Amino acid sequence: MLEEKKSQKIFKIQRLYIKDVSFEVPHSPNVFDKILEPTIELDLNTVSKKIKSDVFEVILKIKIIVKTEKLVLFACDVDQAGIFFICNFKEKKLKYCLHAYCPNILFPYARSCISTLVAYASFPQINLDPVDFDFLYFDHLKRQQQKI
């Protein structure tokens, strides 16, 4: 019985938090009196590191730039982080947890933060579409295999 507990897989969220946030409106207040049709650039990235035995920090980095042809309306950077206790996972499953499963947990918090920042800056609401981190992770693995 004791041996079973030692090999039991455990996944726990210890903490979710904003690690870094930035919001810039470089051409305010002039952008507020124009009717604009902006484009949105979105960049996603994840970073993870081991803090101590079985404890990992995962950071979902989201950068959004909203601009017109001539003008950046605003730029928003959010680093949504979490500390996760992940125990007794084999390396392959651990990598999946750190680069797909944990970002899936973090994304709704980052999306909410971005939405709030955009609203407080008095711009129209931005609704970020869901992100399939599983697909992104497995696609990344596939591309890595093709390079070998």
C-alpha positions in Angstrom: 0.0 0.0 0.0 2.8 2.4 0.9 4.5 1.6 -2.4 1.3 2.6 -4.3 1.3 6.0 -2.7 4.9 6.7 -3.6 4.2 6.1 -7.3 0.8 7.9 -7.4 0.6 10.7 -10.0 -0.2 14.0 -8.3 -1.0 17.3 -10.1 -2.0 20.3 -8.0 -2.2 24.0 -8.6 -0.4 25.9 -5.9 -0.8 29.4 -7.1 -2.0 31.4 -10.1 -0.8 35.0 -10.5 0.1 37.8 -12.9 3.9 37.8 -13.2 4.1 40.9 -15.5 1.7 43.2 -17.3 2.1 46.1 -19.6 -0.4 48.2 -21.5 0.6 51.1 -23.7 -1.4 53.6 -25.7 1.4 55.4 -27.5 -0.8 57.9 -29.4 -3.4 58.8 -26.8 -5.5 60.8 -26.7 -5.5 61.3 -30.5 -6.6 57.7 -31.2 -9.9 58.1 -29.4 -11.5 60.5 -31.8 -11.0 58.5 -35.0 -13.1 55.8 -36.6 -10.6 53.0 -37.1 -10.5 49.5 -38.6 -7.6 48.0 -36.7 -5.7 44.7 -37.2 -4.7 42.5 -34.2 -1.4 40.8 -33.9 -1.2 38.0 -31.3 1.9 36.3 -30.1 1.8 33.4 -27.6 4.7 31.7 -25.8 5.2 29.5 -22.8 8.1 29.2 -20.5 8.6 26.7 -17.6 11.2 26.1 -15.0 11.7 23.8 -12.1 11.6 25.7 -8.8 12.4 22.7 -6.6 11.6 19.0 -6.6 8.2 18.4 -8.2 7.4 22.1 -8.2 7.3 24.1 -11.5 6.6 27.6 -12.6 4.8 27.9 -15.9 4.4 31.3 -17.6 2.0 32.0 -20.5 3.2 35.1 -22.3 0.6 36.8 -24.5 1.5 39.9 -26.5 -1.2 41.8 -28.5 -0.6 44.7 -30.8 -3.6 46.5 -32.2 -2.9 48.9 -35.0 -4.0 50.5 -38.2 -1.9 50.9 -41.3 -0.1 53.9 -39.9 -0.7 53.8 -36.1 -0.3 51.5 -33.1 -3.5 52.0 -31.1 -2.3 49.9 -28.1 0.0 47.2 -27.1 -0.7 44.7 -24.3 1.6 42.2 -22.7 0.5 39.8 -20.1 2.6 37.1 -18.4 0.1 34.9 -16.6 1.9 32.4 -14.3 1.2 29.5 -12.1 3.1 27.3 -9.7 2.2 23.6 -10.1 3.1 20.6 -8.0 3.6 17.7 -10.5 4.8 14.4 -9.0 5.6 11.0 -10.4 5.0 11.8 -14.0 7.3 10.3 -16.6 9.3 12.8 -18.6 7.1 12.7 -21.7 3.9 13.3 -19.7 5.7 16.0 -17.6 6.6 17.9 -20.7 3.0 17.7 -21.9 1.8 19.1 -18.6 4.2 22.0 -18.6 3.7 23.0 -22.2 0.1 22.2 -22.9 -2.0 21.3 -19.9 -0.8 24.1 -17.6 -1.1 26.8 -20.4 -4.7 25.6 -20.9 -5.3 26.4 -17.2 -3.6 29.8 -17.4 -5.2 31.0 -20.6 -8.6 32.0 -19.2 -6.9 34.1 -16.5 -4.7 35.9 -19.1 -7.7 36.5 -21.4 -9.7 38.0 -18.5 -6.8 40.3 -17.6 -6.4 41.5 -21.2 -10.1 42.1 -21.6 -10.1 44.2 -18.4 -7.1 46.2 -19.4 -8.6 46.9 -22.8 -11.9 48.0 -21.3 -10.1 50.3 -18.7 -8.3 51.9 -21.6 -11.7 52.6 -23.2 -11.2 50.6 -26.3 -13.8 48.2 -27.7 -13.8 44.7 -26.1 -11.4 42.1 -27.4 -12.5 38.5 -27.1 -9.6 36.2 -27.6 -10.5 33.0 -29.3 -9.8 29.8 -27.4 -6.3 28.4 -28.0 -5.7 24.7 -28.5 -2.4 24.2 -26.6 -2.6 20.5 -27.1 -2.5 21.0 -30.9 0.3 23.5 -30.6 2.4 21.2 -28.4 2.0 18.2 -30.6 2.6 20.2 -33.7 5.8 21.5 -32.1 6.9 17.9 -31.4 6.1 16.9 -34.9 8.2 19.8 -36.3 11.1 18.9 -34.0 11.0 15.3 -35.2 11.1 16.4 -38.8 14.3 18.4 -38.1 16.1 15.3 -36.9 
